[in-house]
Amino acid sequence: GGTFIHAMLEAAGLANAFADQARYPEATLATLAELNLDALLLSSEPFPFAETHAAALRAELPGVQVLLVDGEPFSWYGSRLLAAPTYFASLRARLAP
């Protein structure tokens, strides 16, 4: 919590599984498995996650929906935020019910 990205996750109607931890935590695969996540979002910012990363995590975290997401709506200030509500609505539609 306490970050712009956390605020944007909340604006998107999403829950941050690391909200109670220090800013920008690093997570191990074991930590992710323990969190009992519904979904895991892999951002294009600042690390450019790719489908190979998503596929590997899907194999390690069965039952977790792993999605690649555009990091700009979550982490860039300014004019990029104008498109954020539309992007967040499409992201919520992609998430499994």
C-alpha positions as CSV (number, residue, x, y, z in Angstrom):
1,G,0.0,0.0,0.0
2,G,0.9,3.6,0.1
3,T,1.9,3.8,-3.6
4,F,0.5,5.3,-6.8
5,I,0.2,1.8,-8.1
6,H,-1.8,0.7,-5.1
7,A,-4.1,3.6,-5.5
8,M,-4.7,2.7,-9.2
9,L,-5.4,-0.9,-8.3
10,E,-8.1,0.4,-5.9
11,A,-9.4,2.7,-8.6
12,A,-9.7,-0.3,-10.9
13,G,-11.7,-2.1,-8.3
14,L,-9.0,-4.6,-7.6
15,A,-7.4,-5.7,-4.3
16,N,-3.7,-5.5,-3.7
17,A,-2.5,-8.8,-2.0
18,F,0.5,-6.9,-0.7
19,A,-1.4,-3.9,0.7
20,D,-0.2,-4.5,4.2
21,Q,3.5,-4.8,3.2
22,A,6.3,-2.3,2.6
23,R,6.3,-0.4,-0.6
24,Y,7.3,-2.4,-3.7
25,P,7.7,-5.9,-2.0
26,E,9.6,-8.7,-3.8
27,A,7.6,-12.0,-3.8
28,T,8.9,-15.5,-4.1
29,L,6.9,-18.2,-5.8
30,A,6.3,-19.8,-2.4
31,T,4.9,-16.4,-1.1
32,L,2.6,-16.2,-4.1
33,A,1.3,-19.7,-3.6
34,E,0.6,-19.0,0.1
35,L,-1.5,-15.9,-0.7
36,N,-4.3,-18.0,-2.3
37,L,-4.6,-15.5,-5.1
38,D,-7.6,-15.3,-7.5
39,A,-5.4,-13.4,-10.1
40,L,-1.9,-12.3,-10.7
41,L,-1.2,-9.3,-12.9
42,L,2.1,-9.1,-14.6
43,S,2.8,-5.5,-15.6
44,S,4.7,-4.2,-18.6
45,E,6.2,-1.6,-16.2
46,P,8.9,-1.4,-15.0
47,F,9.9,-5.0,-15.9
48,P,8.6,-6.1,-19.3
49,F,6.8,-9.4,-18.4
50,A,6.1,-11.6,-21.4
51,E,3.9,-14.6,-22.2
52,T,6.8,-16.9,-21.3
53,H,6.7,-15.5,-17.8
54,A,2.9,-15.8,-17.6
55,A,3.0,-19.4,-18.8
56,A,5.6,-20.4,-16.3
57,L,3.6,-18.9,-13.5
58,R,0.4,-20.5,-14.6
59,A,2.2,-23.9,-14.4
60,E,3.4,-23.1,-10.9
61,L,0.2,-21.5,-9.6
62,P,-2.7,-23.7,-10.8
63,G,-6.0,-22.0,-10.2
64,V,-4.6,-18.5,-10.4
65,Q,-5.5,-16.4,-13.4
66,V,-2.2,-14.9,-14.6
67,L,-2.7,-12.0,-16.9
68,L,-0.3,-9.7,-18.7
69,V,-1.4,-6.1,-18.2
70,D,-0.3,-2.7,-19.6
71,G,1.6,-1.0,-16.8
72,E,1.0,2.5,-18.0
73,P,-2.5,2.9,-16.6
74,F,-1.3,1.7,-13.2
75,S,2.0,3.6,-13.0
76,W,2.2,6.7,-15.2
77,Y,0.8,10.1,-14.2
78,G,-0.6,12.6,-16.6
79,S,-2.4,12.2,-19.9
80,R,-2.1,8.4,-19.8
81,L,-4.6,8.4,-17.0
82,L,-7.3,9.5,-19.3
83,A,-7.6,6.0,-20.8
84,A,-7.3,4.3,-17.4
85,P,-11.1,3.9,-16.7
86,T,-11.7,2.2,-20.0
87,Y,-8.6,0.0,-19.6
88,F,-9.7,-1.0,-16.1
89,A,-13.2,-1.9,-17.3
90,S,-11.8,-4.1,-20.0
91,L,-9.4,-5.7,-17.5
92,R,-12.2,-6.5,-15.1
93,A,-14.1,-8.1,-17.9
94,R,-11.0,-10.3,-18.6
95,L,-10.8,-11.5,-15.0
96,A,-12.7,-14.7,-14.3
97,P,-15.8,-14.3,-12.2
